[in-house]
């Protein structure tokens, strides 16, 4: 079974940047199906980045223009580049592939 592992989280000041990685344990035939979510304390998990069926990307308004999802098929890895980070971006970030979830990586943005 495929396993996903996120990394790259940490503590960053507001306005800073981080790049998260999601590595699949085995080759995934379609990395386009990997989705990034986040969950802040006391809040529901929300989608923050995904690939569309047309090969482009989709983001909610809360991160549009600041987050970028990308992939490296050779490395079985999907990335989430985050810039201009805000305190409200503080959350545990997860990658997802259908019913499979990683354990998450904590992102904390200080003001």
N, C-alpha and C positions, 0 to 999 in steps of 0.2 A: 504494500500500500504506500502511496505517496505520502511523504511527510514534508511539512513546510517549516522553515525556521527563519524568523525575522531577526535582524540585527541592525545596529546603527543608531539606536536611540540614545538619549542622554539629556543632560541639562544644558540649555542654551539661553542666552539673553534674548529678549524681544528684539526683533529685527534680524536675528541670525538665521543660519541655515543648517540643515541636516539632510543627509541622504540615507534612507532606510533601504535595506536589502531583504529580499525574500528568496531564499534558496530552496529549491525542491530537491528531495533526496534522490529522485530518479527522474528520468527524462519525461517531461509532460508534453504531450503531442501538440497542445495548444496553450501556450503561455498567455494568449489573449484572454483566456478565461480566468486568469488570476485577478483578484480584486483586492484593493486595500480598504480597510475599515478602521475606525477608531472608536474608542469608548472612554469618555471622561467619567470621573466619579459621579455617581448619582444620575447618569444620563444613559439613554439607550445607545446601542452601537449604531454608528452611522457610516454609510459608504462615503469615501473621500476620493477615490479614483478608480477608474476602470477603463478598459479598452472597449470600444464599440465594435459591432459586427462589421462595420465598414473600415475598420483599421485605424480609426482616430481615437481620441480619448474623451472621456466625460468626467466632469467634476461638478460638485455642488457649488453654489455661489459663494459659500463660505471660504472656499480654498481656491477658486478659479483665479488663474493668473499668478498664483503663488506656488502651487504644487504641480509636479509633472510626473507622470507614470511612464516608465520605459521598461524595456526587456532586453535580455541578452540570451538568445536561444542556446548558444554554445555553452553557457554557464548555468543554464536552467534557473535563471535569476530574473526577478522582476524588481525594479527599483522604484522608490518614491522620493523624488527630490523636492525638498521643502525649503522655501525661502521666505523672507519677510515674516518670520514666525511671530505669532502673537500669543499672549498668555492663554487665550481661549483655545489654542491648539494643543494645550496640555491634555494628554490622554495616553492610553495604551493603544498602540497601533498594531493591527493584525492583518495578515494576508490570508486570503481564502481562495480555495479552488473547489468549487461545488460544495460538497459536505465536509471538506477537510479544512481545518483551521490550524494556524500556527499558535504558539504560546503567547505571542505578542512581545512588543518592545516598548518600553516606557519613554515617552517624550515629555519633558518638562520645560516650559518656557517661562522664564522669570521676567518680571516687569522692571 
